[in-house]
Amino acid sequence: MFKKILIANRGEIALRVIRTCKEIGVKTVAVYSTADAESLHVRFADEAVCIGPPASSESYLKMQSILAAAEITNADAIHPGYGFLSENAKFSKLCEEHGIKFIGASAEMISQMGDKASARATMKAAGVPTIPGSDGILETFEEAETLANEMGFPVMLKATAGGGGKGMRAVWEKDKLKEFWDAARQEAFACFGNDGMYMEKLIEEPRHIEIQIIGDSFGKACHLSERDCSIQRRHQKLTEEAPSPFMTPQLRKKMGDAAVKAAESIKYEGAGTIEFLVDKHRNFYFMEMNTRIQVEHPITEQVIDHDLIYEQIKVAAGIPISGKNYMPKLHSIECRINAEDPFNDFRPSPGKIVTLHIPGGHGVRVDTHVYAGYTIPPNYDSMIAKLITTAQTREEAISKMRRALDEFVIEGIKTTIPFHRQLMENEQYLSGNYTTKFMEDFKIIPQED
């Protein structure tokens, strides 16, 4: 087991990793920008090193500074959390070259699965169902036009280096293809420095269902059931639940087997997620693989009663997994609490938290790094907390979520709490009959002060 782990991240995920490390007797090192000097992950780590100014490019993305912090503190491993450098092949390789264990996928694995066109080809070769589409990157618009005509509209254009919905365009009509092709390429190049595009058949009425997997260094993998992440806005998840209300035992077995097959075919090591689109007929198609821990991992922890961060650390330390697949025992829902104004197109709302009351009680979990008096910097992602409720049934978990949201008081900034409270009363959501298009029709009702 490692003696000291540096957490190359910030906010709630940094604090989450610190908690597990403390429980298993491993020392921790926090890194922080000057904007995060008062953050809780800095306070609760055994050691803390300032790595630069507020800009991510000068701090949390500065590989040399993070590696220097690991070396001066004698950390023998680095946990990257999610975001930032968690899926950066170069950083994974640099850690290896410096004799520091990267608690995540190898550089080769990140490169293989991080490029979406390459990942799709890899999964297709492994026999995992994939969405009909181009075999790799489309070199010209003429190629895209020919393929779109062959498959039939609608189609989806996707940036091969994309993420967070950037470089994606749904094209419903032939005469819009050129306009959207140019726009998607320009956006992809601006965001990722790579304008490579591929195309897939657009799956109508899709659900976004992902399978959590763990693979060890001995070539063995297992799955830890599914999460439904279909409630999204601009391809950003807002709330998730496990198990999916759309799932059947037969579908879970098929998707779980496919995910394990995918992981073992590439000898994947670490925690990862195989993401699928599932159509209304319960046909499922590989979408992408995330080679890191997910924001929504707590709901999986709740329904299978396992610490996924501990599982990550054990696998990185060379401990084999049992190979057993896990089925959900309970129902868990996560609401992402963002510092955003839901009544003003979810505009970011950084600033000082004046009052904070965190809900509690049986089956209520809050993962957060904020406190009363804490100032949310404008430099980073707007998520400030994750509210998770767990119960025997979906109906009970929703009822518990309503109560917990009513108890959750954050004053001084705007948050998405009112949005989630309205969501928990929506008939379509309550029925479990929702797709990734849900937010296009959902209207938030303004509240009176």
Residue pairs with C-beta under 8 A, 6 or more apart in sequence:
1 24
1 26
1 313
1 317
2 26
2 76
2 77
2 101
2 313
2 316
2 317
3 26
3 27
3 74
3 76
4 26
4 27
4 28
4 29
4 46
4 73
4 74
4 75
4 76
4 77
5 17
5 21
5 26
5 27
5 28
5 29
5 75
5 76
5 77
5 78
5 79
5 103
5 313
6 28
6 29
6 30
6 31
6 66
6 69
6 70
6 73
6 75
6 77
6 78
6 79
7 14
7 17
7 18
7 28
7 29
7 30
7 31
7 41
7 45
7 78
7 79
7 81
8 31
8 60
8 66
8 78
8 79
8 80
8 81
8 84
8 85
9 17
9 60
9 79
9 80
9 81
9 82
9 83
9 84
9 86
10 32
10 33
10 36
10 39
10 41
10 60
10 369
10 380
11 39
11 41
11 369
11 380
11 381
11 383
11 384
12 367
12 368
12 369
12 383
12 384
12 385
12 386
13 81
13 82
13 83
13 293
13 295
14 30
14 39
14 41
14 45
14 81
14 369
15 40
15 41
15 44
15 367
15 368
15 369
16 81
16 309
16 367
17 28
17 79
17 81
17 309
18 28
18 30
18 41
18 44
18 45
20 307
20 309
20 310
20 313
21 27
21 28
21 313
22 28
23 310
24 310
24 313
26 313
27 46
27 47
28 45
28 46
28 47
29 45
29 46
29 47
29 48
29 49
29 69
29 70
29 73
29 75
30 41
30 42
30 44
30 45
30 47
30 48
30 49
31 48
31 49
31 50
31 51
31 59
31 60
31 65
31 66
31 69
32 39
32 41
32 42
32 48
32 49
32 50
32 51
32 59
33 50
33 51
33 52
33 53
33 54
33 55
33 56
33 58
33 59
33 60
33 379
34 50
34 52
34 53
34 54
34 59
35 53
35 54
35 377
35 379
35 380
36 42
36 377
37 50
38 374
38 375
39 369
39 374
40 369
40 370
40 371
41 369
42 48
47 73
49 69
49 72
49 73
51 59
51 60
51 62
51 65
51 66
51 69
52 58
52 59
52 62
52 65
53 59
54 377
54 379
55 379
56 84
56 379
56 380
59 65
60 66
60 84
60 85
61 84
61 85
63 85
63 88
63 90
63 91
63 94
66 78
66 85
66 91
67 94
67 95
67 98
67 100
69 75
70 78
70 98
70 100
71 98
71 100
75 100
76 100
76 101
77 100
77 101
77 102
77 103
77 313
77 316
78 95
78 100
78 101
78 102
78 103
79 103
79 104
79 309
79 312
79 313
80 86
80 88
80 91
80 102
80 103
80 104
80 292
81 292
81 293
82 292
82 293
82 294
82 295
83 381
85 91
86 104
86 291
86 292
86 293
87 104
87 105
87 110
87 114
87 290
87 291
87 292
88 110
89 107
89 108
89 110
89 111
89 114
90 107
91 102
92 102
92 104
92 105
92 106
92 107
92 110
93 107
95 101
95 102
96 102
96 106
96 107
101 316
101 317
102 316
103 270
103 312
103 313
103 316
104 110
104 270
104 291
104 292
104 312
104 316
105 113
105 268
105 269
105 270
105 272
105 291
105 292
106 269
109 266
109 268
109 269
109 291
110 291
111 118
112 118
112 119
112 122
112 266
113 119
113 122
113 266
113 272
113 288
113 289
113 291
114 161
114 291
115 160
115 161
116 158
116 159
116 160
116 161
116 162
116 198
116 288
117 134
117 136
117 137
117 160
117 196
117 198
118 136
118 160
119 286
119 288
119 289
120 130
120 131
120 133
120 198
120 286
121 135
121 136
122 265
122 266
123 130
123 262
123 286
123 289
124 130
124 286
125 265
126 261
126 262
126 265
126 266
127 261
128 258
128 261
128 262
128 274
128 286
129 258
129 283
129 284
129 285
129 286
130 285
130 286
131 200
131 201
131 203
131 277
131 285
131 286
131 287
132 151
132 200
132 201
133 147
133 151
133 155
133 198
133 199
133 200
133 201
134 143
134 144
134 147
134 198
134 199
134 200
136 198
137 160
137 196
137 197
137 198
138 144
138 147
138 197
138 198
138 199
141 177
141 178
141 181
144 157
144 177
144 181
144 197
144 199
145 177
145 178
147 155
147 199
148 155
148 171
148 174
148 177
148 199
149 174
151 199
151 201
152 201
153 171
153 172
153 173
153 174
153 202
154 170
154 171
154 172
154 201
154 202
154 204
155 170
155 171
155 177
155 199
155 200
155 201
155 202
156 168
156 169
156 170
156 171
156 199
156 200
156 201
156 202
157 167
157 168
157 169
157 170
157 171
157 180
157 181
157 184
157 197
157 198
157 199
158 167
158 168
158 184
158 197
158 198
158 199
158 200
159 166
159 167
159 168
159 184
159 185
159 187
159 188
159 191
159 192
159 194
159 195
159 196
159 197
160 194
160 196
160 197
160 198
161 167
161 188
161 192
161 193
161 194
161 196
162 168
162 188
162 191
162 192
163 192
164 235
164 236
165 234
165 235
165 236
166 187
166 188
166 191
166 192
167 184
167 185
167 187
167 188
167 191
167 192
167 197
168 184
168 235
169 180
169 181
169 183
169 184
170 202
171 177
171 180
171 202
172 202
181 197
184 197
185 195
185 197
186 195
188 194
188 195
188 196
188 197
189 195
203 277
203 279
203 285
204 279
204 280
205 279
205 280
205 435
205 437
206 230
206 277
206 278
206 279
206 435
206 436
207 228
207 230
207 244
207 246
207 277
207 278
207 434
207 435
207 436
208 228
208 229
208 230
208 232
208 237
208 275
208 276
208 277
208 278
208 287
208 436
209 226
209 227
209 228
209 229
209 230
209 244
209 246
209 247
209 255
209 275
209 276
209 277
209 278
209 284
210 226
210 227
210 229
210 273
210 274
210 275
210 276
210 290
210 294
211 223
211 225
211 226
211 255
211 256
211 258
211 259
211 273
211 274
211 276
212 223
212 224
212 225
212 226
212 227
212 271
212 272
212 273
212 294
212 297
212 300
212 308
213 221
213 222
213 223
213 224
213 259
213 260
213 262
213 263
213 268
213 271
213 272
213 273
213 274
214 221
214 222
214 224
214 270
214 271
214 272
214 308
214 311
214 312
214 315
214 321
215 221
215 263
215 264
215 267
215 268
215 269
215 270
215 272
215 315
215 321
216 269
216 315
216 319
216 320
216 321
217 269
217 315
217 318
217 320
218 320
219 264
219 267
220 264
220 320
220 321
220 323
221 260
221 263
221 264
221 268
221 321
222 260
222 321
222 322
222 323
222 324
222 325
222 326
223 256
223 259
223 260
223 325
223 326
224 300
224 304
224 306
224 308
224 325
224 326
225 242
225 243
225 252
225 256
225 300
225 303
225 304
225 325
225 326
225 327
225 328
226 242
226 243
226 244
226 247
226 252
226 255
226 256
227 240
227 241
227 242
227 244
227 294
227 296
227 299
227 300
228 240
228 241
228 242
228 243
228 244
228 245
228 246
228 247
229 237
229 240
229 296
230 434
230 435
230 436
230 438
231 237
231 238
231 239
231 240
231 423
231 429
231 434
231 438
231 439
232 238
232 436
232 438
232 439
233 346
233 439
237 295
237 296
237 336
238 335
238 336
238 416
238 419
238 420
238 423
238 439
239 333
239 334
239 335
239 336
239 420
239 423
240 296
240 299
240 333
240 334
241 299
241 331
241 332
241 333
241 334
241 394
241 397
242 299
242 300
242 302
242 303
242 328
242 331
242 332
243 252
243 303
243 328
243 331
245 394
245 432
246 278
246 282
246 432
248 282
251 278
251 282
251 284
252 327
254 284
255 276
255 278
255 284
256 325
258 274
258 284
258 286
259 274
260 325
262 268
262 274
262 286
262 289
263 272
263 274
268 291
269 315
269 316
270 291
270 292
270 312
270 315
270 316
271 292
271 293
271 297
271 308
271 311
271 312
271 315
272 289
272 290
272 291
272 292
273 289
273 290
273 294
274 286
274 289
275 286
275 287
275 288
275 289
275 290
276 284
276 285
276 286
276 287
277 284
277 285
277 287
278 284
278 285
279 285
293 308
293 309
293 312
295 336
295 383
295 386
296 334
296 386
297 308
297 309
298 332
298 334
298 365
298 367
298 386
298 388
299 332
299 333
299 334
299 388
299 390
300 306
300 308
300 332
301 307
301 308
302 330
302 332
302 365
302 388
302 390
303 328
303 329
303 330
303 331
303 332
303 390
304 326
304 327
304 328
304 329
305 329
306 326
311 321
315 321
330 390
330 391
330 392
330 397
331 390
331 391
331 392
331 393
331 394
331 396
331 397
332 388
332 389
332 390
332 397
333 388
333 389
333 390
333 394
333 397
333 398
333 401
334 386
334 387
334 388
335 386
335 387
335 388
335 401
335 405
335 416
335 420
335 423
336 383
336 385
336 386
336 416
337 368
337 383
337 384
337 385
337 386
337 387
337 408
337 410
337 415
337 416
337 417
337 420
338 346
338 382
338 383
338 384
338 415
338 416
339 348
339 349
339 350
339 351
339 376
339 382
339 383
339 384
339 413
339 414
339 415
340 346
340 347
340 348
340 349
340 382
340 414
340 415
340 416
341 347
341 349
341 414
342 414
342 416
342 418
342 419
342 444
343 414
343 418
343 444
343 446
343 447
344 414
346 416
347 414
348 378
348 382
349 376
349 382
349 413
349 414
349 415
350 375
350 376
350 377
350 378
350 382
350 413
351 375
351 376
351 412
351 413
352 373
352 374
352 375
352 376
352 412
352 413
353 370
353 371
353 372
353 373
353 374
353 375
353 376
353 410
353 411
353 412
353 413
354 372
354 373
354 411
354 412
355 372
355 409
355 410
355 411
355 412
356 370
356 371
356 372
356 409
356 410
356 411
357 407
357 408
357 409
358 366
358 368
358 408
359 366
359 387
359 403
359 404
359 405
359 407
359 408
360 407
361 400
361 403
361 404
363 389
363 390
363 391
363 397
363 400
364 387
364 388
364 389
364 400
364 404
365 387
365 388
365 389
365 390
366 385
366 386
366 387
366 388
366 408
367 385
367 386
367 388
368 384
368 385
368 386
369 384
370 376
370 384
370 385
370 410
376 382
376 384
376 413
384 410
384 415
387 401
387 404
387 405
387 408
387 420
389 397
389 398
389 400
389 401
389 404
390 397
390 400
391 397
391 399
391 400
394 432
398 424
398 430
401 420
401 424
402 421
402 424
402 425
405 417
405 420
405 421
405 424
406 421
408 417
410 417
418 444
418 447
419 444
422 444
422 445
423 429
423 442
424 430
426 442
428 434
428 438
429 438
